[in-house]
């Protein structure tokens, strides 16, 4: 019986000591770390539970971020220039005329480019023009242009397939 009273006394004493302990005061937060004031964003209520922000989306502000999905009919023998015009048709941009665009208009469209997407407009334009050309955007007139750096010695050399001698079925070179 004495052991039970002693045990209860110890529990009571432990509870009193734990309850009387005071936590340390919180450290003051410096002014530099304080959270910035929330920015006011105008919203409008659509329906019972939907709030819509009245700000333009990133795609509406930068039209080259819009997603395009291009499919050109395989029966059409399209050029790279035709595909570029098709991609830009409803984008808000126009293709420049003359110069490098005329060269692109004479190149046949690769089979891999008859279907592109979904991908961003900028990536579609770069894919169609190829890695040898640089994309230039005039945002004030919404024109898309391409330029090609001066030809390198590798481009002016004949292709390997053209310069290699042709071999017949017997392995002999043929003219």
PyMOL commands that set and color helices and strands:
alter all, ss='L'
color gray80, all
select helices_A, chain A and resi 2-20+31-33+58-61+63-65+80-88+100-106+111-113+121-129+153-156+160-163
alter helices_A, ss='H'
color red, helices_A
select strands_A, chain A and resi 43-46+50-53+67-71+94-95+115-120+133-138+143-148+166-167+173-174
alter strands_A, ss='S'
color yellow, strands_A
deselect
rebuild
show_as cartoon
